[in-house]
């Protein structure tokens, strides 16, 4: 039994609608939101990564503004992880 194009069309719309809903729920700061919900180990990993990124930037005579922000987000993740 072969599917007609009408049979396939609702599946595509349903999948596209689910993807659009996912993106609408995530928003612009979805990565930061995910980091804050990562727990203690995730927060520590983000803080270590932020320090490495900042130090490597300083060694290359560059100052990046995002690593300090990322470090603070890591602190929030650690505190939230401990609170849970």
mmCIF file of the N, C-alpha and C atoms, coordinates in Angstrom:
data_MODEL
# 
_entry.id   MODEL 
# 
loop_
_atom_site.group_PDB 
_atom_site.id 
_atom_site.type_symbol 
_atom_site.label_atom_id 
_atom_site.label_alt_id 
_atom_site.label_comp_id 
_atom_site.label_asym_id 
_atom_site.label_entity_id 
_atom_site.label_seq_id 
_atom_site.pdbx_PDB_ins_code 
_atom_site.Cartn_x 
_atom_site.Cartn_y 
_atom_site.Cartn_z 
_atom_site.occupancy 
_atom_site.B_iso_or_equiv 
_atom_site.pdbx_formal_charge 
_atom_site.auth_seq_id 
_atom_site.auth_comp_id 
_atom_site.auth_asym_id 
_atom_site.auth_atom_id 
_atom_site.pdbx_PDB_model_num 
ATOM 1   N N  . UNK A 1 1  ? 0.844  -1.174 0.000  1.00 0.00 ? 1  UNK A N  1 
ATOM 2   C CA . UNK A 1 1  ? 0.000  0.000  0.000  1.00 0.00 ? 1  UNK A CA 1 
ATOM 3   C C  . UNK A 1 1  ? 0.894  1.243  0.000  1.00 0.00 ? 1  UNK A C  1 
ATOM 4   N N  . UNK A 1 2  ? 0.693  2.083  -0.958 1.00 0.00 ? 2  UNK A N  1 
ATOM 5   C CA . UNK A 1 2  ? 1.530  3.265  -1.107 1.00 0.00 ? 2  UNK A CA 1 
ATOM 6   C C  . UNK A 1 2  ? 0.795  4.494  -0.569 1.00 0.00 ? 2  UNK A C  1 
ATOM 7   N N  . UNK A 1 3  ? 1.533  5.330  0.154  1.00 0.00 ? 3  UNK A N  1 
ATOM 8   C CA . UNK A 1 3  ? 0.934  6.545  0.702  1.00 0.00 ? 3  UNK A CA 1 
ATOM 9   C C  . UNK A 1 3  ? 0.786  7.588  -0.394 1.00 0.00 ? 3  UNK A C  1 
ATOM 10  N N  . UNK A 1 4  ? -0.306 8.286  -0.341 1.00 0.00 ? 4  UNK A N  1 
ATOM 11  C CA . UNK A 1 4  ? -0.479 9.399  -1.276 1.00 0.00 ? 4  UNK A CA 1 
ATOM 12  C C  . UNK A 1 4  ? 0.144  10.640 -0.659 1.00 0.00 ? 4  UNK A C  1 
ATOM 13  N N  . UNK A 1 5  ? 0.223  11.682 -1.444 1.00 0.00 ? 5  UNK A N  1 
ATOM 14  C CA . UNK A 1 5  ? 0.837  12.916 -0.937 1.00 0.00 ? 5  UNK A CA 1 
ATOM 15  C C  . UNK A 1 5  ? 0.004  13.526 0.182  1.00 0.00 ? 5  UNK A C  1 
ATOM 16  N N  . UNK A 1 6  ? -1.306 13.337 0.123  1.00 0.00 ? 6  UNK A N  1 
ATOM 17  C CA . UNK A 1 6  ? -2.167 13.863 1.184  1.00 0.00 ? 6  UNK A CA 1 
ATOM 18  C C  . UNK A 1 6  ? -1.908 13.160 2.508  1.00 0.00 ? 6  UNK A C  1 
ATOM 19  N N  . UNK A 1 7  ? -1.557 11.869 2.465  1.00 0.00 ? 7  UNK A N  1 
ATOM 20  C CA . UNK A 1 7  ? -1.264 11.137 3.691  1.00 0.00 ? 7  UNK A CA 1 
ATOM 21  C C  . UNK A 1 7  ? 0.026  11.630 4.336  1.00 0.00 ? 7  UNK A C  1 
ATOM 22  N N  . UNK A 1 8  ? 0.982  12.015 3.512  1.00 0.00 ? 8  UNK A N  1 
ATOM 23  C CA . UNK A 1 8  ? 2.269  12.469 4.044  1.00 0.00 ? 8  UNK A CA 1 
ATOM 24  C C  . UNK A 1 8  ? 2.211  13.906 4.535  1.00 0.00 ? 8  UNK A C  1 
ATOM 25  N N  . UNK A 1 9  ? 1.390  14.712 3.959  1.00 0.00 ? 9  UNK A N  1 
ATOM 26  C CA . UNK A 1 9  ? 1.360  16.135 4.278  1.00 0.00 ? 9  UNK A CA 1 
ATOM 27  C C  . UNK A 1 9  ? 1.076  16.416 5.753  1.00 0.00 ? 9  UNK A C  1 
ATOM 28  N N  . UNK A 1 10 ? 0.093  15.811 6.391  1.00 0.00 ? 10 UNK A N  1 
ATOM 29  C CA . UNK A 1 10 ? -0.147 16.114 7.812  1.00 0.00 ? 10 UNK A CA 1 
ATOM 30  C C  . UNK A 1 10 ? 1.042  15.755 8.705  1.00 0.00 ? 10 UNK A C  1 
ATOM 31  N N  . UNK A 1 11 ? 1.769  14.709 8.369  1.00 0.00 ? 11 UNK A N  1 
ATOM 32  C CA . UNK A 1 11 ? 2.930  14.338 9.170  1.00 0.00 ? 11 UNK A CA 1 
ATOM 33  C C  . UNK A 1 11 ? 3.983  15.439 9.124  1.00 0.00 ? 11 UNK A C  1 
ATOM 34  N N  . UNK A 1 12 ? 4.211  15.972 7.944  1.00 0.00 ? 12 UNK A N  1 
ATOM 35  C CA . UNK A 1 12 ? 5.205  17.043 7.821  1.00 0.00 ? 12 UNK A CA 1 
ATOM 36  C C  . UNK A 1 12 ? 4.767  18.287 8.582  1.00 0.00 ? 12 UNK A C  1 
ATOM 37  N N  . UNK A 1 13 ? 3.504  18.632 8.470  1.00 0.00 ? 13 UNK A N  1 
ATOM 38  C CA . UNK A 1 13 ? 3.021  19.809 9.184  1.00 0.00 ? 13 UNK A CA 1 
ATOM 39  C C  . UNK A 1 13 ? 3.125  19.608 10.691 1.00 0.00 ? 13 UNK A C  1 
ATOM 40  N N  . UNK A 1 14 ? 2.800  18.398 11.140 1.00 0.00 ? 14 UNK A N  1 
ATOM 41  C CA . UNK A 1 14 ? 2.864  18.115 12.569 1.00 0.00 ? 14 UNK A CA 1 
ATOM 42  C C  . UNK A 1 14 ? 4.293  18.217 13.069 1.00 0.00 ? 14 UNK A C  1 
ATOM 43  N N  . UNK A 1 15 ? 5.245  17.680 12.305 1.00 0.00 ? 15 UNK A N  1 
ATOM 44  C CA . UNK A 1 15 ? 6.648  17.753 12.704 1.00 0.00 ? 15 UNK A CA 1 
ATOM 45  C C  . UNK A 1 15 ? 7.132  19.196 12.685 1.00 0.00 ? 15 UNK A C  1 
ATOM 46  N N  . UNK A 1 16 ? 6.771  19.947 11.653 1.00 0.00 ? 16 UNK A N  1 
ATOM 47  C CA . UNK A 1 16 ? 7.188  21.343 11.559 1.00 0.00 ? 16 UNK A CA 1 
ATOM 48  C C  . UNK A 1 16 ? 6.591  22.147 12.704 1.00 0.00 ? 16 UNK A C  1 
ATOM 49  N N  . UNK A 1 17 ? 5.334  21.870 13.032 1.00 0.00 ? 17 UNK A N  1 
ATOM 50  C CA . UNK A 1 17 ? 4.689  22.585 14.133 1.00 0.00 ? 17 UNK A CA 1 
ATOM 51  C C  . UNK A 1 17 ? 5.370  22.274 15.457 1.00 0.00 ? 17 UNK A C  1 
ATOM 52  N N  . UNK A 1 18 ? 5.778  21.025 15.656 1.00 0.00 ? 18 UNK A N  1 
ATOM 53  C CA . UNK A 1 18 ? 6.475  20.645 16.888 1.00 0.00 ? 18 UNK A CA 1 
ATOM 54  C C  . UNK A 1 18 ? 7.823  21.338 16.980 1.00 0.00 ? 18 UNK A C  1 
ATOM 55  N N  . UNK A 1 19 ? 8.532  21.442 15.870 1.00 0.00 ? 19 UNK A N  1 
ATOM 56  C CA . UNK A 1 19 ? 9.829  22.133 15.859 1.00 0.00 ? 19 UNK A CA 1 
ATOM 57  C C  . UNK A 1 19 ? 9.641  23.615 16.155 1.00 0.00 ? 19 UNK A C  1 
ATOM 58  N N  . UNK A 1 20 ? 8.620  24.221 15.549 1.00 0.00 ? 20 UNK A N  1 
ATOM 59  C CA . UNK A 1 20 ? 8.366  25.640 15.802 1.00 0.00 ? 20 UNK A CA 1 
ATOM 60  C C  . UNK A 1 20 ? 7.998  25.879 17.264 1.00 0.00 ? 20 UNK A C  1 
ATOM 61  N N  . UNK A 1 21 ? 7.211  24.998 17.853 1.00 0.00 ? 21 UNK A N  1 
ATOM 62  C CA . UNK A 1 21 ? 6.859  25.117 19.272 1.00 0.00 ? 21 UNK A CA 1 
ATOM 63  C C  . UNK A 1 21 ? 8.100  25.004 20.153 1.00 0.00 ? 21 UNK A C  1 
ATOM 64  N N  . UNK A 1 22 ? 8.991  24.081 19.798 1.00 0.00 ? 22 UNK A N  1 
ATOM 65  C CA . UNK A 1 22 ? 10.217 23.901 20.570 1.00 0.00 ? 22 UNK A CA 1 
ATOM 66  C C  . UNK A 1 22 ? 11.061 25.174 20.526 1.00 0.00 ? 22 UNK A C  1 
ATOM 67  N N  . UNK A 1 23 ? 11.206 25.768 19.337 1.00 0.00 ? 23 UNK A N  1 
ATOM 68  C CA . UNK A 1 23 ? 12.006 26.984 19.218 1.00 0.00 ? 23 UNK A CA 1 
ATOM 69  C C  . UNK A 1 23 ? 11.331 28.155 19.926 1.00 0.00 ? 23 UNK A C  1 
ATOM 70  N N  . UNK A 1 24 ? 10.017 28.217 19.866 1.00 0.00 ? 24 UNK A N  1 
ATOM 71  C CA . UNK A 1 24 ? 9.317  29.311 20.533 1.00 0.00 ? 24 UNK A CA 1 
ATOM 72  C C  . UNK A 1 24 ? 9.480  29.206 22.047 1.00 0.00 ? 24 UNK A C  1 
ATOM 73  N N  . UNK A 1 25 ? 9.456  27.993 22.568 1.00 0.00 ? 25 UNK A N  1 
ATOM 74  C CA . UNK A 1 25 ? 9.608  27.803 24.013 1.00 0.00 ? 25 UNK A CA 1 
ATOM 75  C C  . UNK A 1 25 ? 11.034 28.064 24.474 1.00 0.00 ? 25 UNK A C  1 
ATOM 76  N N  . UNK A 1 26 ? 12.013 27.801 23.623 1.00 0.00 ? 26 UNK A N  1 
ATOM 77  C CA . UNK A 1 26 ? 13.412 27.958 24.022 1.00 0.00 ? 26 UNK A CA 1 
ATOM 78  C C  . UNK A 1 26 ? 13.816 29.423 24.050 1.00 0.00 ? 26 UNK A C  1 
ATOM 79  N N  . UNK A 1 27 ? 13.509 30.180 23.035 1.00 0.00 ? 27 UNK A N  1 
ATOM 80  C CA . UNK A 1 27 ? 13.825 31.591 23.013 1.00 0.00 ? 27 UNK A CA 1 
ATOM 81  C C  . UNK A 1 27 ? 15.284 31.863 22.673 1.00 0.00 ? 27 UNK A C  1 
ATOM 82  N N  . UNK A 1 28 ? 15.666 33.115 22.822 1.00 0.00 ? 28 UNK A N  1 
ATOM 83  C CA . UNK A 1 28 ? 16.991 33.574 22.430 1.00 0.00 ? 28 UNK A CA 1 
ATOM 84  C C  . UNK A 1 28 ? 18.078 33.071 23.379 1.00 0.00 ? 28 UNK A C  1 
ATOM 85  N N  . UNK A 1 29 ? 17.767 32.940 24.646 1.00 0.00 ? 29 UNK A N  1 
ATOM 86  C CA . UNK A 1 29 ? 18.749 32.536 25.653 1.00 0.00 ? 29 UNK A CA 1 
ATOM 87  C C  . UNK A 1 29 ? 18.623 31.061 26.015 1.00 0.00 ? 29 UNK A C  1 
ATOM 88  N N  . UNK A 1 30 ? 18.335 30.228 25.040 1.00 0.00 ? 30 UNK A N  1 
ATOM 89  C CA . UNK A 1 30 ? 18.117 28.812 25.328 1.00 0.00 ? 30 UNK A CA 1 
ATOM 90  C C  . UNK A 1 30 ? 19.393 28.130 25.821 1.00 0.00 ? 30 UNK A C  1 
ATOM 91  N N  . UNK A 1 31 ? 20.553 28.511 25.291 1.00 0.00 ? 31 UNK A N  1 
ATOM 92  C CA . UNK A 1 31 ? 21.809 27.893 25.731 1.00 0.00 ? 31 UNK A CA 1 
ATOM 93  C C  . UNK A 1 31 ? 22.089 28.244 27.191 1.00 0.00 ? 31 UNK A C  1 
ATOM 94  N N  . UNK A 1 32 ? 21.890 29.493 27.542 1.00 0.00 ? 32 UNK A N  1 
ATOM 95  C CA . UNK A 1 32 ? 22.124 29.911 28.917 1.00 0.00 ? 32 UNK A CA 1 
ATOM 96  C C  . UNK A 1 32 ? 21.128 29.245 29.865 1.00 0.00 ? 32 UNK A C  1 
ATOM 97  N N  . UNK A 1 33 ? 19.906 29.094 29.403 1.00 0.00 ? 33 UNK A N  1 
ATOM 98  C CA . UNK A 1 33 ? 18.894 28.424 30.222 1.00 0.00 ? 33 UNK A CA 1 
ATOM 99  C C  . UNK A 1 33 ? 19.277 26.967 30.447 1.00 0.00 ? 33 UNK A C  1 
ATOM 100 N N  . UNK A 1 34 ? 19.789 26.328 29.423 1.00 0.00 ? 34 UNK A N  1 
ATOM 101 C CA . UNK A 1 34 ? 20.236 24.944 29.553 1.00 0.00 ? 34 UNK A CA 1 
ATOM 102 C C  . UNK A 1 34 ? 21.410 24.803 30.503 1.00 0.00 ? 34 UNK A C  1 
ATOM 103 N N  . UNK A 1 35 ? 22.315 25.760 30.462 1.00 0.00 ? 35 UNK A N  1 
ATOM 104 C CA . UNK A 1 35 ? 23.476 25.731 31.365 1.00 0.00 ? 35 UNK A CA 1 
ATOM 105 C C  . UNK A 1 35 ? 23.018 25.879 32.812 1.00 0.00 ? 35 UNK A C  1 
ATOM 106 N N  . UNK A 1 36 ? 22.086 26.792 33.058 1.00 0.00 ? 36 UNK A N  1 
ATOM 107 C CA . UNK A 1 36 ? 21.632 27.007 34.430 1.00 0.00 ? 36 UNK A CA 1 
ATOM 108 C C  . UNK A 1 36 ? 20.915 25.787 34.994 1.00 0.00 ? 36 UNK A C  1 
ATOM 109 N N  . UNK A 1 37 ? 20.365 24.944 34.132 1.00 0.00 ? 37 UNK A N  1 
ATOM 110 C CA . UNK A 1 37 ? 19.681 23.737 34.592 1.00 0.00 ? 37 UNK A CA 1 
ATOM 111 C C  . UNK A 1 37 ? 20.578 22.511 34.545 1.00 0.00 ? 37 UNK A C  1 
ATOM 112 N N  . UNK A 1 38 ? 21.878 22.682 34.313 1.00 0.00 ? 38 UNK A N  1 
ATOM 113 C CA . UNK A 1 38 ? 22.774 21.541 34.133 1.00 0.00 ? 38 UNK A CA 1 
ATOM 114 C C  . UNK A 1 38 ? 23.257 20.925 35.445 1.00 0.00 ? 38 UNK A C  1 
ATOM 115 N N  . UNK A 1 39 ? 23.085 21.598 36.556 1.00 0.00 ? 39 UNK A N  1 
ATOM 116 C CA . UNK A 1 39 ? 23.492 21.039 37.842 1.00 0.00 ? 39 UNK A CA 1 
ATOM 117 C C  . UNK A 1 39 ? 24.890 21.469 38.245 1.00 0.00 ? 39 UNK A C  1 
ATOM 118 N N  . UNK A 1 40 ? 25.396 20.844 39.297 1.00 0.00 ? 40 UNK A N  1 
ATOM 119 C CA . UNK A 1 40 ? 26.678 21.235 39.879 1.00 0.00 ? 40 UNK A CA 1 
ATOM 120 C C  . UNK A 1 40 ? 27.829 20.936 38.924 1.00 0.00 ? 40 UNK A C  1 
ATOM 121 N N  . UNK A 1 41 ? 27.892 19.715 38.401 1.00 0.00 ? 41 UNK A N  1 
ATOM 122 C CA . UNK A 1 41 ? 29.013 19.367 37.522 1.00 0.00 ? 41 UNK A CA 1 
ATOM 123 C C  . UNK A 1 41 ? 28.994 20.174 36.235 1.00 0.00 ? 41 UNK A C  1 
ATOM 124 N N  . UNK A 1 42 ? 27.826 20.410 35.696 1.00 0.00 ? 42 UNK A N  1 
ATOM 125 C CA . UNK A 1 42 ? 27.724 21.241 34.499 1.00 0.00 ? 42 UNK A CA 1 
ATOM 126 C C  . UNK A 1 42 ? 28.164 22.666 34.771 1.00 0.00 ? 42 UNK A C  1 
ATOM 127 N N  . UNK A 1 43 ? 27.772 23.195 35.920 1.00 0.00 ? 43 UNK A N  1 
ATOM 128 C CA . UNK A 1 43 ? 28.173 24.559 36.291 1.00 0.00 ? 43 UNK A CA 1 
ATOM 129 C C  . UNK A 1 43 ? 29.676 24.683 36.476 1.00 0.00 ? 43 UNK A C  1 
ATOM 130 N N  . UNK A 1 44 ? 30.284 23.683 37.111 1.00 0.00 ? 44 UNK A N  1 
ATOM 131 C CA . UNK A 1 44 ? 31.743 23.699 37.301 1.00 0.00 ? 44 UNK A CA 1 
ATOM 132 C C  . UNK A 1 44 ? 32.445 23.608 35.945 1.00 0.00 ? 44 UNK A C  1 
ATOM 133 N N  . UNK A 1 45 ? 31.932 22.762 35.061 1.00 0.00 ? 45 UNK A N  1 
ATOM 134 C CA . UNK A 1 45 ? 32.538 22.627 33.728 1.00 0.00 ? 45 UNK A CA 1 
ATOM 135 C C  . UNK A 1 45 ? 32.445 23.937 32.951 1.00 0.00 ? 45 UNK A C  1 
ATOM 136 N N  . UNK A 1 46 ? 31.313 24.618 33.068 1.00 0.00 ? 46 UNK A N  1 
ATOM 137 C CA . UNK A 1 46 ? 31.146 25.903 32.379 1.00 0.00 ? 46 UNK A CA 1 
ATOM 138 C C  . UNK A 1 46 ? 32.104 26.946 32.963 1.00 0.00 ? 46 UNK A C  1 
ATOM 139 N N  . UNK A 1 47 ? 32.272 26.952 34.275 1.00 0.00 ? 47 UNK A N  1 
ATOM 140 C CA . UNK A 1 47 ? 33.187 27.916 34.888 1.00 0.00 ? 47 UNK A CA 1 
ATOM 141 C C  . UNK A 1 47 ? 34.629 27.654 34.456 1.00 0.00 ? 47 UNK A C  1 
ATOM 142 N N  . UNK A 1 48 ? 35.031 26.383 34.415 1.00 0.00 ? 48 UNK A N  1 
ATOM 143 C CA . UNK A 1 48 ? 36.396 26.058 33.967 1.00 0.00 ? 48 UNK A CA 1 
ATOM 144 C C  . UNK A 1 48 ? 36.580 26.467 32.505 1.00 0.00 ? 48 UNK A C  1 
ATOM 145 N N  . UNK A 1 49 ? 35.593 26.179 31.685 1.00 0.00 ? 49 UNK A N  1 
ATOM 146 C CA . UNK A 1 49 ? 35.677 26.574 30.280 1.00 0.00 ? 49 UNK A CA 1 
ATOM 147 C C  . UNK A 1 49 ? 35.756 28.082 30.109 1.00 0.00 ? 49 UNK A C  1 
ATOM 148 N N  . UNK A 1 50 ? 35.008 28.815 30.923 1.00 0.00 ? 50 UNK A N  1 
ATOM 149 C CA . UNK A 1 50 ? 35.033 30.272 30.848 1.00 0.00 ? 50 UNK A CA 1 
ATOM 150 C C  . UNK A 1 50 ? 36.400 30.818 31.243 1.00 0.00 ? 50 UNK A C  1 
ATOM 151 N N  . UNK A 1 51 ? 37.008 30.247 32.292 1.00 0.00 ? 51 UNK A N  1 
ATOM 152 C CA . UNK A 1 51 ? 38.334 30.697 32.724 1.00 0.00 ? 51 UNK A CA 1 
ATOM 153 C C  . UNK A 1 51 ? 39.370 30.414 31.641 1.00 0.00 ? 51 UNK A C  1 
ATOM 154 N N  . UNK A 1 52 ? 39.315 29.217 31.065 1.00 0.00 ? 52 UNK A N  1 
ATOM 155 C CA . UNK A 1 52 ? 40.266 28.863 29.999 1.00 0.00 ? 52 UNK A CA 1 
ATOM 156 C C  . UNK A 1 52 ? 40.098 29.806 28.811 1.00 0.00 ? 52 UNK A C  1 
ATOM 157 N N  . UNK A 1 53 ? 38.860 30.047 28.406 1.00 0.00 ? 53 UNK A N  1 
ATOM 158 C CA . UNK A 1 53 ? 38.584 30.941 27.278 1.00 0.00 ? 53 UNK A CA 1 
ATOM 159 C C  . UNK A 1 53 ? 39.127 32.343 27.560 1.00 0.00 ? 53 UNK A C  1 
ATOM 160 N N  . UNK A 1 54 ? 38.907 32.848 28.775 1.00 0.00 ? 54 UNK A N  1 
ATOM 161 C CA . UNK A 1 54 ? 39.362 34.191 29.120 1.00 0.00 ? 54 UNK A CA 1 
ATOM 162 C C  . UNK A 1 54 ? 40.887 34.275 29.141 1.00 0.00 ? 54 UNK A C  1 
ATOM 163 N N  . UNK A 1 55 ? 41.550 33.278 29.725 1.00 0.00 ? 55 UNK A N  1 
ATOM 164 C CA . UNK A 1 55 ? 43.014 33.286 29.821 1.00 0.00 ? 55 UNK A CA 1 
ATOM 165 C C  . UNK A 1 55 ? 43.644 33.160 28.436 1.00 0.00 ? 55 UNK A C  1 
ATOM 166 N N  . UNK A 1 56 ? 43.102 32.272 27.602 1.00 0.00 ? 56 UNK A N  1 
ATOM 167 C CA . UNK A 1 56 ? 43.636 32.133 26.244 1.00 0.00 ? 56 UNK A CA 1 
ATOM 168 C C  . UNK A 1 56 ? 43.444 33.438 25.474 1.00 0.00 ? 56 UNK A C  1 
ATOM 169 N N  . UNK A 1 57 ? 42.329 34.094 25.675 1.00 0.00 ? 57 UNK A N  1 
ATOM 170 C CA . UNK A 1 57 ? 42.114 35.397 25.040 1.00 0.00 ? 57 UNK A CA 1 
ATOM 171 C C  . UNK A 1 57 ? 43.114 36.435 25.519 1.00 0.00 ? 57 UNK A C  1 
ATOM 172 N N  . UNK A 1 58 ? 43.401 36.438 26.823 1.00 0.00 ? 58 UNK A N  1 
ATOM 173 C CA . UNK A 1 58 ? 44.388 37.387 27.344 1.00 0.00 ? 58 UNK A CA 1 
ATOM 174 C C  . UNK A 1 58 ? 45.777 37.108 26.785 1.00 0.00 ? 58 UNK A C  1 
ATOM 175 N N  . UNK A 1 59 ? 46.116 35.820 26.641 1.00 0.00 ? 59 UNK A N  1 
ATOM 176 C CA . UNK A 1 59 ? 47.421 35.477 26.070 1.00 0.00 ? 59 UNK A CA 1 
ATOM 177 C C  . UNK A 1 59 ? 47.532 35.899 24.614 1.00 0.00 ? 59 UNK A C  1 
ATOM 178 N N  . UNK A 1 60 ? 46.403 35.996 23.943 1.00 0.00 ? 60 UNK A N  1 
ATOM 179 C CA . UNK A 1 60 ? 46.385 36.440 22.542 1.00 0.00 ? 60 UNK A CA 1 
ATOM 180 C C  . UNK A 1 60 ? 46.108 37.943 22.436 1.00 0.00 ? 60 UNK A C  1 
ATOM 181 N N  . UNK A 1 61 ? 46.239 38.652 23.550 1.00 0.00 ? 61 UNK A N  1 
ATOM 182 C CA . UNK A 1 61 ? 45.991 40.104 23.612 1.00 0.00 ? 61 UNK A CA 1 
ATOM 183 C C  . UNK A 1 61 ? 44.565 40.464 23.199 1.00 0.00 ? 61 UNK A C  1 
ATOM 184 N N  . UNK A 1 62 ? 43.622 39.650 23.593 1.00 0.00 ? 62 UNK A N  1 
ATOM 185 C CA . UNK A 1 62 ? 42.208 39.907 23.344 1.00 0.00 ? 62 UNK A CA 1 
ATOM 186 C C  . UNK A 1 62 ? 41.465 39.805 24.669 1.00 0.00 ? 62 UNK A C  1 
ATOM 187 N N  . UNK A 1 63 ? 40.444 40.613 24.826 1.00 0.00 ? 63 UNK A N  1 
ATOM 188 C CA . UNK A 1 63 ? 39.581 40.515 25.994 1.00 0.00 ? 63 UNK A CA 1 
ATOM 189 C C  . UNK A 1 63 ? 38.180 40.218 25.484 1.00 0.00 ? 63 UNK A C  1 
ATOM 190 N N  . UNK A 1 64 ? 37.717 39.019 25.804 1.00 0.00 ? 64 UNK A N  1 
ATOM 191 C CA . UNK A 1 64 ? 36.368 38.624 25.428 1.00 0.00 ? 64 UNK A CA 1 
ATOM 192 C C  . UNK A 1 64 ? 35.429 38.998 26.565 1.00 0.00 ? 64 UNK A C  1 
ATOM 193 N N  . UNK A 1 65 ? 34.245 39.474 26.216 1.00 0.00 ? 65 UNK A N  1 
ATOM 194 C CA . UNK A 1 65 ? 33.297 39.892 27.248 1.00 0.00 ? 65 UNK A CA 1 
ATOM 195 C C  . UNK A 1 65 ? 32.390 38.757 27.700 1.00 0.00 ? 65 UNK A C  1 
ATOM 196 N N  . UNK A 1 66 ? 32.251 37.695 26.922 1.00 0.00 ? 66 UNK A N  1 
ATOM 197 C CA . UNK A 1 66 ? 31.313 36.633 27.280 1.00 0.00 ? 66 UNK A CA 1 
ATOM 198 C C  . UNK A 1 66 ? 31.812 35.665 28.366 1.00 0.00 ? 66 UNK A C  1 
ATOM 199 N N  . UNK A 1 67 ? 33.115 35.370 28.467 1.00 0.00 ? 67 UNK A N  1 
ATOM 200 C CA . UNK A 1 67 ? 33.540 34.445 29.531 1.00 0.00 ? 67 UNK A CA 1 
ATOM 201 C C  . UNK A 1 67 ? 33.175 34.877 30.952 1.00 0.00 ? 67 UNK A C  1 
ATOM 202 N N  . UNK A 1 68 ? 33.282 36.153 31.330 1.00 0.00 ? 68 UNK A N  1 
ATOM 203 C CA . UNK A 1 68 ? 32.824 36.504 32.691 1.00 0.00 ? 68 UNK A CA 1 
ATOM 204 C C  . UNK A 1 68 ? 31.330 36.277 32.884 1.00 0.00 ? 68 UNK A C  1 
ATOM 205 N N  . UNK A 1 69 ? 30.543 36.546 31.843 1.00 0.00 ? 69 UNK A N  1 
ATOM 206 C CA . UNK A 1 69 ? 29.104 36.295 31.918 1.00 0.00 ? 69 UNK A CA 1 
ATOM 207 C C  . UNK A 1 69 ? 28.860 34.799 32.073 1.00 0.00 ? 69 UNK A C  1 
ATOM 208 N N  . UNK A 1 70 ? 29.575 34.007 31.301 1.00 0.00 ? 70 UNK A N  1 
ATOM 209 C CA . UNK A 1 70 ? 29.448 32.563 31.362 1.00 0.00 ? 70 UNK A CA 1 
ATOM 210 C C  . UNK A 1 70 ? 29.868 32.037 32.734 1.00 0.00 ? 70 UNK A C  1 
ATOM 211 N N  . UNK A 1 71 ? 30.884 32.641 33.325 1.00 0.00 ? 71 UNK A N  1 
ATOM 212 C CA . UNK A 1 71 ? 31.329 32.240 34.664 1.00 0.00 ? 71 UNK A CA 1 
ATOM 213 C C  . UNK A 1 71 ? 30.225 32.475 35.691 1.00 0.00 ? 71 UNK A C  1 
ATOM 214 N N  . UNK A 1 72 ? 29.561 33.612 35.609 1.00 0.00 ? 72 UNK A N  1 
ATOM 215 C CA . UNK A 1 72 ? 28.463 33.914 36.538 1.00 0.00 ? 72 UNK A CA 1 
ATOM 216 C C  . UNK A 1 72 ? 27.307 32.938 36.323 1.00 0.00 ? 72 UNK A C  1 
ATOM 217 N N  . UNK A 1 73 ? 27.014 32.605 35.072 1.00 0.00 ? 73 UNK A N  1 
ATOM 218 C CA . UNK A 1 73 ? 25.967 31.620 34.792 1.00 0.00 ? 73 UNK A CA 1 
ATOM 219 C C  . UNK A 1 73 ? 26.347 30.272 35.394 1.00 0.00 ? 73 UNK A C  1 
ATOM 220 N N  . UNK A 1 74 ? 27.636 29.926 35.338 1.00 0.00 ? 74 UNK A N  1 
ATOM 221 C CA . UNK A 1 74 ? 28.112 28.687 35.959 1.00 0.00 ? 74 UNK A CA 1 
ATOM 222 C C  . UNK A 1 74 ? 27.927 28.700 37.464 1.00 0.00 ? 74 UNK A C  1 
ATOM 223 N N  . UNK A 1 75 ? 28.181 29.835 38.089 1.00 0.00 ? 75 UNK A N  1 
ATOM 224 C CA . UNK A 1 75 ? 27.968 29.961 39.535 1.00 0.00 ? 75 UNK A CA 1 
ATOM 225 C C  . UNK A 1 75 ? 26.494 29.752 39.867 1.00 0.00 ? 75 UNK A C  1 
ATOM 226 N N  . UNK A 1 76 ? 25.625 30.352 39.063 1.00 0.00 ? 76 UNK A N  1 
ATOM 227 C CA . UNK A 1 76 ? 24.181 30.178 39.279 1.00 0.00 ? 76 UNK A CA 1 
ATOM 228 C C  . UNK A 1 76 ? 23.805 28.706 39.132 1.00 0.00 ? 76 UNK A C  1 
ATOM 229 N N  . UNK A 1 77 ? 24.386 28.023 38.151 1.00 0.00 ? 77 UNK A N  1 
ATOM 230 C CA . UNK A 1 77 ? 24.088 26.603 37.947 1.00 0.00 ? 77 UNK A CA 1 
ATOM 231 C C  . UNK A 1 77 ? 24.538 25.770 39.146 1.00 0.00 ? 77 UNK A C  1 
ATOM 232 N N  . UNK A 1 78 ? 25.703 26.082 39.684 1.00 0.00 ? 78 UNK A N  1 
ATOM 233 C CA . UNK A 1 78 ? 26.193 25.344 40.853 1.00 0.00 ? 78 UNK A CA 1 
ATOM 234 C C  . UNK A 1 78 ? 25.279 25.576 42.053 1.00 0.00 ? 78 UNK A C  1 
ATOM 235 N N  . UNK A 1 79 ? 24.880 26.801 42.282 1.00 0.00 ? 79 UNK A N  1 
ATOM 236 C CA . UNK A 1 79 ? 24.005 27.107 43.414 1.00 0.00 ? 79 UNK A CA 1 
ATOM 237 C C  . UNK A 1 79 ? 22.648 26.428 43.242 1.00 0.00 ? 79 UNK A C  1 
ATOM 238 N N  . UNK A 1 80 ? 22.100 26.474 42.025 1.00 0.00 ? 80 UNK A N  1 
ATOM 239 C CA . UNK A 1 80 ? 20.815 25.800 41.773 1.00 0.00 ? 80 UNK A CA 1 
ATOM 240 C C  . UNK A 1 80 ? 20.951 24.300 41.933 1.00 0.00 ? 80 UNK A C  1 
ATOM 241 N N  . UNK A 1 81 ? 22.087 23.746 41.503 1.00 0.00 ? 81 UNK A N  1 
ATOM 242 C CA . UNK A 1 81 ? 22.306 22.308 41.643 1.00 0.00 ? 81 UNK A CA 1 
ATOM 243 C C  . UNK A 1 81 ? 22.401 21.890 43.094 1.00 0.00 ? 81 UNK A C  1 
ATOM 244 N N  . UNK A 1 82 ? 23.057 22.697 43.905 1.00 0.00 ? 82 UNK A N  1 
ATOM 245 C CA . UNK A 1 82 ? 23.157 22.391 45.334 1.00 0.00 ? 82 UNK A CA 1 
ATOM 246 C C  . UNK A 1 82 ? 21.790 22.519 46.010 1.00 0.00 ? 82 UNK A C  1 
ATOM 247 N N  . UNK A 1 83 ? 21.022 23.519 45.604 1.00 0.00 ? 83 UNK A N  1 
ATOM 248 C CA . UNK A 1 83 ? 19.704 23.747 46.199 1.00 0.00 ? 83 UNK A CA 1 
ATOM 249 C C  . UNK A 1 83 ? 18.739 22.606 45.887 1.00 0.00 ? 83 UNK A C  1 
ATOM 250 N N  . UNK A 1 84 ? 18.934 21.948 44.762 1.00 0.00 ? 84 UNK A N  1 
ATOM 251 C CA . UNK A 1 84 ? 18.048 20.831 44.421 1.00 0.00 ? 84 UNK A CA 1 
ATOM 252 C C  . UNK A 1 84 ? 18.464 19.654 45.209 1.00 0.00 ? 84 UNK A C  1 
# 
